[in-house]
Amino acid sequence: MRNRIIYGQSYVLCSQPPSYQSNTHNVSGLKRTQGCSIDISFNRERFKQVGSEDFVGDVHLRNANINLSLDYLYSNGTNEALIGLNVDGQDGHAAKYLKKENQDRNFYIIQGSGENNEPLEEDTFVGDYDVMGLGNCYLNDYSLNAQVGSPISVSASFSAYNAQIETYNEVNGKSIPAIDTVDGVPKQQYKYKILTGNIYDTTNLDSHTPAALSPRKIQLHLPSTINVPGLQFTGDQGIAHLQSMDVSFGIERHDLYGFGSMYPYGRRAKLPILGRLNFSAIASEFTTGTLHTIINSGELEFDFIFDFLDCSGATGLQLTVENAKIDRESFSEVIGDNASYEIACSFPISNTTGLRLSTPPLILDQPSGPQGALSTTATGMSPITYKLYDASDDSEVGSGSSFSAESQGNYYCVAFNQLGSGVSRTTYVSV
């Protein structure tokens, strides 16, 4: 019997949109999760009547407010792609998909039945795990933080329509937690499955994925025009003495309610979104001038490019902030410490400007066998090219995202773009 729940027994998984569909083959495990919390509050209206000093009743007017918060270490962009951000900075901004319909997804938090049940070591989850499913989840907030002495971390929060808790004990799967927004009723029509492959192989193999990115590998490309009066972004030889940086945005949504259901039939993102970029750094030099010049000469906008390098020196993430405006600048110094400054910027995020995320190829759609063509699809910075290899001797046997083997055996695919590569799982093919 389980007498407590510890982190080694748990795992967080996410389906792909839309939420109201089968989740038997499109569930993926999030990588490097550090924390997970769920908060539920009910929208209950209590009422009175003339003739009584007591409440005479109450009614639930709308669905419960269900909020999911996740903290994880940034590795290669897999989590960003899974939660709904666009990671192809060449083909659009990070919020590219937020305005589209049916972008909700389901989350599954699995809990082992004993302290020896570790998801990363399981062959099957049947009979050994409880599952908390959160249905119709929408991204609300996203924040990426880097500071000296710590790995790069991410916090994200979501709102959900429904929650269900059950023991996962069926080979055929369990019913998804999503609500059918047409009539506001959960149904048994669609199932989900928790499989070992959901954790290991639905994204780039862990052996080819950085454990986490370090701030010592951050390269900041500053705009040449950032010479406003005040503190310099750079120190000696143009090197920025940054101590921390934070990029964040929140998504305001409009809930569309109607007669016949206590659940909204849609949650539209309101664009543009206001993003935030904050710096803290060791102060070294001043830039001369007067703020009067800035105020009276028009608004100044700046573009910042961050390259986050992995242990091999390749770019594991390229983050571009466009059209940022300085909102606040502060300077401080105390005895026994370096003088420091902080700069806070804001920038709009829409379909045409704002925040771009570019990653190496991420293989979310793994090849399957044993018969037919070996097809693989990767996301990340475009263009992406594909090469197929025979796993027996690692020899190249073909190119392209689809491959028909001439002989049976084990094959895998490697996807390439200008930032790096991603490796698929090895798949057996019979001819």
C-alpha positions in Angstrom: 0.0 0.0 0.0 1.1 3.5 -0.8 1.6 5.6 2.4 3.0 8.7 0.6 3.6 10.1 -2.9 7.1 11.2 -3.9 8.5 12.7 -7.1 10.2 9.5 -8.2 6.8 7.8 -8.5 5.2 10.5 -10.7 5.4 11.7 -14.3 3.6 14.4 -16.3 2.4 13.7 -19.8 0.6 15.9 -22.4 -1.6 15.1 -25.4 -1.7 17.1 -28.7 -4.7 19.2 -29.7 -7.5 19.1 -29.9 -8.3 17.7 -26.5 -11.6 16.0 -27.5 -10.1 13.1 -29.5 -8.4 9.7 -28.9 -5.2 10.0 -26.8 -4.0 6.4 -27.5 -1.1 7.4 -29.7 -0.5 11.2 -29.2 0.6 11.4 -25.6 4.1 12.5 -24.8 6.1 12.8 -21.6 7.4 16.2 -20.6 11.2 16.4 -20.0 13.1 17.6 -16.9 9.9 18.4 -14.9 10.9 19.9 -11.5 7.5 20.7 -10.0 3.8 20.3 -10.6 0.8 21.8 -8.7 -3.0 21.8 -9.3 -5.4 24.3 -7.8 -9.2 23.9 -8.0 -11.8 26.4 -6.9 -15.6 26.3 -7.5 -17.9 29.0 -8.8 -20.7 28.5 -6.4 -23.5 31.1 -5.9 -25.3 31.0 -2.5 -28.7 32.8 -2.3 -31.2 33.9 0.3 -34.9 34.7 0.3 -37.2 37.0 2.1 -38.4 35.4 5.4 -35.2 33.6 6.3 -31.9 34.6 7.8 -30.2 31.5 6.5 -28.9 30.6 3.0 -31.7 28.5 1.4 -29.6 27.1 -1.5 -26.6 27.3 -3.8 -25.9 26.6 -7.4 -22.8 26.1 -9.6 -23.1 28.7 -12.3 -20.0 27.8 -14.2 -17.3 25.1 -14.4 -14.7 25.0 -11.7 -11.5 27.0 -12.0 -8.8 24.4 -12.5 -5.2 25.7 -12.8 -2.1 23.6 -13.5 1.4 25.0 -12.9 4.5 23.3 -14.2 8.2 24.0 -13.5 10.9 22.4 -15.6 14.5 22.8 -16.8 14.9 23.8 -20.4 16.6 21.0 -22.4 15.9 21.2 -26.2 12.5 22.8 -26.8 10.5 19.6 -26.7 8.3 20.9 -23.9 7.7 24.1 -25.7 6.5 22.3 -28.8 4.3 20.0 -26.7 2.5 22.8 -24.8 1.6 24.7 -27.9 4.4 27.2 -28.7 5.8 27.5 -32.3 9.5 26.6 -32.2 10.2 27.4 -35.9 11.3 31.0 -35.6 11.8 31.1 -39.4 8.1 30.3 -40.0 6.4 32.5 -37.4 6.4 33.7 -33.9 6.0 31.8 -30.7 2.3 32.7 -30.4 1.6 31.5 -33.9 -0.8 28.8 -32.8 -2.5 30.6 -30.0 -5.1 32.3 -32.1 -6.2 29.1 -33.9 -9.2 27.0 -33.0 -9.0 23.8 -31.0 -5.6 24.4 -29.4 -6.6 22.8 -26.1 -4.9 19.6 -24.9 -5.0 17.1 -22.0 -2.5 16.6 -19.3 -2.0 13.3 -17.4 -0.1 13.1 -14.0 0.6 9.5 -13.2 1.3 8.3 -9.6 2.9 5.0 -8.7 1.2 2.7 -6.2 4.4 2.1 -4.2 7.7 3.7 -3.5 9.5 1.3 -5.9 7.3 2.3 -8.9 9.4 4.6 -11.0 7.8 5.5 -14.4 11.2 5.6 -16.2 11.8 2.0 -15.3 8.4 0.5 -16.1 7.4 -1.8 -18.9 3.7 -1.4 -18.3 1.5 0.9 -16.2 -1.5 -1.5 -15.9 -2.7 -2.0 -12.3 0.2 -0.1 -10.8 -0.6 3.6 -11.2 -3.3 6.2 -10.5 -3.8 8.9 -13.1 -5.0 12.4 -12.6 -6.3 13.7 -16.0 -6.9 17.3 -16.7 -9.1 18.0 -19.8 -9.3 21.0 -22.2 -6.1 22.7 -21.0 -5.1 26.1 -22.4 -1.8 27.9 -21.9 -2.1 31.0 -19.7 1.5 32.0 -18.8 5.0 31.2 -19.9 8.3 32.4 -18.4 11.9 31.5 -19.2 14.6 32.4 -16.6 18.3 32.3 -16.7 20.7 33.4 -13.9 24.3 32.9 -13.0 24.8 29.7 -11.1 21.6 27.9 -12.1 20.3 25.9 -15.1 17.9 27.6 -17.4 14.4 27.1 -16.0 10.8 27.5 -17.3 7.5 28.1 -15.6 4.2 27.6 -17.4 0.6 27.6 -16.2 -2.6 26.3 -17.8 -6.4 26.4 -17.1 -8.5 23.3 -17.5 -12.2 22.5 -17.8 -12.3 19.1 -16.0 -10.3 16.8 -13.8 -10.7 13.1 -13.1 -8.7 10.7 -11.0 -8.8 6.9 -11.6 -6.7 3.8 -11.3 -5.1 2.9 -14.6 -5.9 -0.8 -14.9 -7.2 -1.4 -18.4 -5.2 -2.6 -21.3 -7.6 -0.9 -23.7 -7.2 2.5 -22.0 -9.4 4.8 -20.0 -11.7 7.6 -21.0 -10.1 11.0 -21.7 -10.8 13.8 -19.2 -11.8 16.3 -21.9 -15.4 17.8 -22.1 -17.3 17.8 -25.3 -17.9 21.5 -25.6 -20.9 21.1 -27.9 -23.1 19.9 -25.1 -20.8 20.3 -22.1 -20.8 16.6 -21.2 -17.9 14.1 -20.7 -18.3 11.0 -22.8 -16.8 7.5 -23.0 -16.2 7.8 -26.7 -12.4 8.5 -26.7 -9.7 6.7 -24.7 -6.2 7.4 -23.6 -3.3 5.1 -23.0 -0.1 5.3 -20.9 2.7 3.5 -22.6 6.4 3.2 -22.0 7.0 4.8 -25.3 5.1 7.9 -24.2 8.0 8.6 -21.9 11.0 7.4 -23.7 10.5 7.7 -27.4 7.9 10.3 -28.3 10.5 13.0 -28.4 14.2 13.0 -29.2 16.0 10.2 -27.4 17.3 11.2 -24.0 20.8 10.1 -24.9 20.8 12.8 -27.7 19.1 15.4 -25.6 21.0 17.9 -23.4 20.3 17.4 -19.7 19.8 21.1 -19.3 21.3 24.3 -20.6 23.7 26.4 -18.6 23.8 30.2 -18.4 27.5 30.1 -19.0 26.7 29.2 -22.6 24.3 32.2 -23.3 25.4 34.5 -26.0 23.6 37.9 -26.3 23.6 39.7 -29.6 22.9 43.4 -28.8 21.5 45.9 -31.3 24.1 48.4 -32.4 21.6 51.3 -31.8 21.2 50.7 -28.1 23.1 53.7 -27.0 20.5 55.5 -25.0 21.6 57.7 -22.1 22.1 55.7 -18.9 23.9 52.4 -18.1 25.6 50.4 -20.8 24.5 46.9 -21.6 28.1 46.0 -22.3 31.4 46.1 -20.4 35.0 45.8 -21.5 35.4 44.7 -25.2 31.6 44.6 -25.7 31.0 41.7 -23.3 27.7 41.9 -21.4 28.1 41.4 -17.7 24.6 40.0 -17.4 23.6 38.2 -14.1 20.1 37.2 -15.0 17.5 37.5 -17.7 13.8 36.7 -17.8 11.4 36.5 -20.7 7.7 36.1 -20.0 4.2 36.6 -21.3 0.6 36.1 -20.2 -2.3 35.3 -22.4 -5.6 37.0 -21.9 -8.5 34.9 -23.1 -12.2 35.5 -23.7 -14.5 32.7 -22.5 -17.4 32.1 -24.8 -20.4 30.8 -22.8 -23.9 30.0 -24.1 -27.2 28.4 -22.9 -27.2 24.7 -22.4 -23.8 24.2 -20.8 -21.8 25.4 -17.8 -18.6 25.1 -19.9 -17.3 27.6 -22.4 -17.5 26.4 -26.0 -14.3 28.3 -26.8 -11.4 30.3 -25.2 -10.1 32.8 -27.7 -6.7 34.4 -27.1 -6.8 38.2 -27.2 -3.9 39.5 -29.4 -1.6 41.3 -29.2 0.0 39.8 -26.0 2.3 42.0 -24.0 5.7 40.3 -23.4 8.3 41.2 -20.7 12.1 41.1 -20.9 14.1 41.9 -17.8 17.9 42.1 -17.3 20.1 42.4 -14.3 23.8 43.0 -14.7 27.0 44.3 -13.1 27.4 48.0 -14.0 30.6 49.0 -15.6 30.1 52.0 -17.9 27.7 54.9 -18.4 26.4 56.2 -21.7 26.2 60.0 -21.7 23.2 62.0 -22.6 19.9 63.1 -21.3 16.5 61.4 -21.0 14.9 64.5 -22.4 16.4 63.6 -25.7 14.7 60.2 -25.7 11.3 61.5 -24.6 11.2 64.2 -27.3 12.8 62.3 -30.2 10.3 59.5 -30.4 10.1 55.9 -29.2 13.2 53.7 -29.5 12.7 50.0 -30.3 15.4 47.2 -30.0 15.8 43.6 -31.1 17.7 41.2 -28.8 19.0 37.8 -29.9 19.9 35.1 -27.3 21.8 32.0 -28.3 21.6 29.2 -25.7 24.4 26.8 -26.4 24.5 23.1 -25.4 27.6 21.3 -24.0 28.9 20.6 -27.6 28.8 24.3 -28.4 25.8 24.0 -30.8 22.8 26.3 -30.4 20.2 24.5 -28.4 17.8 27.4 -28.5 17.7 30.7 -30.3 15.4 33.3 -28.7 14.7 36.6 -30.5 12.8 39.5 -28.9 11.6 42.0 -31.4 10.6 45.7 -31.0 11.3 45.9 -27.3 10.9 49.2 -25.5 12.6 50.1 -22.3 10.1 50.7 -19.5 12.4 51.0 -16.5 16.0 51.4 -15.7 17.5 51.3 -12.2 21.0 51.5 -10.7 22.2 50.6 -7.2 25.5 50.2 -5.3 26.2 49.2 -1.6 29.4 48.7 0.4 31.0 45.3 -0.2 29.2 44.5 -3.5 29.4 45.4 -7.2 27.3 48.2 -8.5 24.4 46.7 -10.5 21.6 47.8 -12.7 18.3 46.4 -13.9 16.4 47.1 -17.1 12.8 46.1 -17.8 11.5 46.1 -21.3 8.1 45.2 -22.9 7.2 44.1 -26.4 4.1 43.1 -28.3 3.5 39.5 -29.4 1.2 38.9 -32.3 1.1 37.1 -35.6 3.6 39.5 -37.1 6.0 40.5 -34.3 7.2 39.8 -30.8 9.0 36.6 -29.7 10.6 33.9 -31.9 11.8 30.5 -30.6 14.1 28.4 -32.8 15.2 24.9 -31.9 17.0 22.0 -33.3 14.8 19.3 -34.9 12.3 17.8 -32.4 10.9 14.4 -33.5 7.4 14.4 -32.0 6.0 12.0 -34.6 8.0 8.9 -34.3 8.3 6.3 -37.1 6.2 3.1 -36.6 6.5 -0.4 -38.0 6.7 -3.1 -38.8 5.1 -2.8 -42.2 4.9 0.0 -44.7 7.0 3.1 -45.3 9.1 4.5 -42.4 7.7 8.0 -42.0 9.1 10.7 -39.6 8.1 14.3 -39.0 10.2 16.8 -37.0 9.5 20.3 -35.9 12.0 23.1 -35.2 13.7 25.7 -37.2 13.2 25.2 -40.9 14.4 24.0 -43.3 14.7 20.4 -42.0 16.3 17.6 -43.9 16.1 13.8 -43.1 18.5 10.9 -43.4 17.7 7.2 -42.8 20.2 4.7 -41.3 20.5 1.0 -40.8 20.9 0.4 -37.1 23.0 -2.7 -37.6 26.0 -0.8 -38.9 24.8 2.9 -38.8 25.1 3.1 -42.6 23.0 5.7 -44.5 20.3 4.0 -46.6 18.1 6.8 -47.7 17.0 10.4 -47.3 13.7 12.2 -46.9 10.9 12.0 -44.3 9.5 8.7 -45.7 11.5 5.6 -46.5 10.6 2.1 -47.8 13.1 -0.5 -46.8 14.3 -3.1 -49.3 15.1 -5.6 -46.5 13.8 -6.2 -43.0 15.8 -4.9 -40.1 16.0 -2.0 -37.6 16.2 1.6 -38.9 16.3 5.1 -37.5 16.1 8.6 -38.8 18.2 11.7 -38.1 16.7 15.1 -38.8 19.0 18.1 -39.4 18.6 21.9 -39.4 21.1 24.7 -39.0 20.9 24.5 -35.2 21.6 20.8 -34.8 20.0 17.4 -35.2 17.4 15.0 -33.7 17.4 11.2 -33.6 14.3 9.1 -33.8 13.8 5.8 -32.1 15.0 2.7 -33.8 12.1 0.9 -35.5 11.9 -2.7 -36.9 10.6 -3.0 -40.4 9.5 -6.2 -42.1 9.4 -6.4 -45.9 
